[in-house]
Amino acid sequence: MIETVIFAFAFGWFKGYKWLILNLFKHWSIYPIILTCFFEIYLVYLIIQGDYWLLEYSKYIEITSLLFYFSLIWRYNLMDISIFRRINIENKLLVWLTSPVTMGGLFILIGSKLNHLAMSYNGNKMPVFVSNSWTTGYIKPNMFVELSKYGDNHIFGNQYTRLIPLTNIWDVGFMSFSIGDLIIRIFVVLILYYSIKISINNK
């Protein structure tokens, strides 16, 4: 999710918290996330080289990457703030329900359900519509056949694909996204943005 991390930092920068971003790097809690970004770059490199063995563990890698964000949740007490300014902070339950963590978790749930819906209409496979990845070499003609050996559930999209808007239709050259994937990434943006925003109190 390196592109999402970059987007969250850029969003914080343009919202006026440019120097607060540096505060995150004064504590170890940000470094597991940075480590996953470098690991993702390495994974993309392996895929371009045609080496897919790590993808056998892709589900575990993705879950672990999301769990690393709990280091920031713990560091900045993100369960104790609301993303809505008008929420009464004395109402602990309402604050918890509208915290970046709870709202982000809701987006993960919604995004996951949309992905599962798309797959359920396409033989439990996620169709991928390729464009830029042909140019970068990230995706090759026989790639999904090879990946199926490692339990991967992606296939090439075609005219027979159902629920196309919910499939992987956005191709950025080094990965493809579905609308569900983008919604899941809102969790990352919320956690990073609010960590940046309140880091001034945790120097």
Secondary structure, DSSP 8 states (H G I E B T S, - for coil): -HHHHHHHHHHHIIIIITTTHHHHTTSGGGHHHHHHHHHHHHHHHHHHTT--GGGGGHHHHHHHHHHTTHHHHHHTTGGG--SSTTS-TT-HHHHHHTSHHHHHHHHHHHHHHHHHHHHHTTTT-EEE--SHHHHHTSS-TTHHHHHHTTT--EEE--TT-SSGGGSB-EE-SS-EE-HHHHHHHHHHHHHHHHHHHHGGG--
